[in-house]
Amino acid sequence: MASDLDYQIAQTQKDLQLRKLAVKVRSQSVISTTHDKLASPTALCVAAGAGFFIGEMANRPKKQTKSSGGKKSATDRVIKVLRLIAGVQSASTFAKHL
């Protein structure tokens, strides 16, 4: 009885070691694949394009409105937010097709 129990314990320990090794190998594989995909020319071009787009949006010259005396109306703010959301959605859709 004791030898059977010892055998089961030893077998379980071996199984645990094999699982740990499999997890280590799989994690290294995932890291390598992720690194390769993020360093691909397509991903780098998307990142550069997104950076350029955000930079251009941040450095846009301010429009001067004649009627409001320089104050932005709530409608102007809403339109700006909607344009930003549309741009993000377009970038996201583009990235899904890579």
DRENFIDREN-530493 format. One record per residue (C-alpha): residue number from 0; residue in three letters; chain; x, y, z. Coordinates in steps of 0.5 Angstrom, whole numbers, plus 500, padded with zeros to 3 digits. Layout:
! DRENFIDREN-530493
R   n res chain  c1  c2  c3
R NUM ALA     A   X   Y   Z
...
This chain:
! DRENFIDREN-530493
R   n res chain  c1  c2  c3
R   0 MET     A 500 500 500
R   1 ALA     A 506 505 502
R   2 SER     A 509 503 496
R   3 ASP     A 503 505 491
R   4 LEU     A 502 511 495
R   5 ASP     A 510 513 494
R   6 TYR     A 509 512 487
R   7 GLN     A 503 516 486
R   8 ILE     A 506 522 489
R   9 ALA     A 513 521 485
R  10 GLN     A 508 521 479
R  11 THR     A 505 527 481
R  12 GLN     A 511 531 482
R  13 LYS     A 514 529 475
R  14 ASP     A 507 531 472
R  15 LEU     A 508 538 476
R  16 GLN     A 515 539 474
R  17 LEU     A 513 537 466
R  18 ARG     A 507 542 467
R  19 LYS     A 512 548 470
R  20 LEU     A 517 546 464
R  21 ALA     A 511 547 459
R  22 VAL     A 508 553 462
R  23 LYS     A 515 556 461
R  24 VAL     A 516 554 454
R  25 ARG     A 510 557 452
R  26 SER     A 511 563 456
R  27 GLN     A 517 564 452
R  28 SER     A 514 563 445
R  29 VAL     A 508 568 447
R  30 ILE     A 514 573 449
R  31 SER     A 518 572 442
R  32 THR     A 511 572 438
R  33 THR     A 509 578 441
R  34 HIS     A 516 581 440
R  35 ASP     A 516 579 433
R  36 LYS     A 509 582 432
R  37 LEU     A 510 589 435
R  38 ALA     A 517 590 432
R  39 SER     A 514 588 425
R  40 PRO     A 514 594 419
R  41 THR     A 507 594 419
R  42 ALA     A 506 595 427
R  43 LEU     A 511 600 427
R  44 CYS     A 508 604 421
R  45 VAL     A 501 604 425
R  46 ALA     A 505 607 431
R  47 ALA     A 509 612 427
R  48 GLY     A 502 614 423
R  49 ALA     A 498 614 430
R  50 GLY     A 504 619 433
R  51 PHE     A 504 623 427
R  52 PHE     A 496 624 427
R  53 ILE     A 496 626 434
R  54 GLY     A 502 631 434
R  55 GLU     A 498 634 428
R  56 MET     A 492 634 432
R  57 ALA     A 495 637 438
R  58 ASN     A 499 643 434
R  59 ARG     A 493 645 429
R  60 PRO     A 492 652 429
R  61 LYS     A 487 655 432
R  62 LYS     A 481 657 428
R  63 GLN     A 478 664 430
R  64 THR     A 471 665 430
R  65 LYS     A 468 672 428
R  66 SER     A 461 672 432
R  67 SER     A 463 669 438
R  68 GLY     A 469 673 440
R  69 GLY     A 474 668 441
R  70 LYS     A 470 664 445
R  71 LYS     A 468 656 443
R  72 SER     A 461 654 443
R  73 ALA     A 459 648 446
R  74 THR     A 457 645 439
R  75 ASP     A 464 647 437
R  76 ARG     A 467 642 443
R  77 VAL     A 462 637 441
R  78 ILE     A 464 637 434
R  79 LYS     A 472 637 436
R  80 VAL     A 470 631 440
R  81 LEU     A 466 627 435
R  82 ARG     A 472 628 430
R  83 LEU     A 477 625 435
R  84 ILE     A 472 619 436
R  85 ALA     A 472 618 429
R  86 GLY     A 479 618 428
R  87 VAL     A 480 613 433
R  88 GLN     A 475 609 431
R  89 SER     A 478 609 424
R  90 ALA     A 485 607 426
R  91 SER     A 482 602 430
R  92 THR     A 479 599 424
R  93 PHE     A 485 599 420
R  94 ALA     A 489 596 426
R  95 LYS     A 484 590 426
R  96 HIS     A 486 589 419
R  97 LEU     A 493 588 419
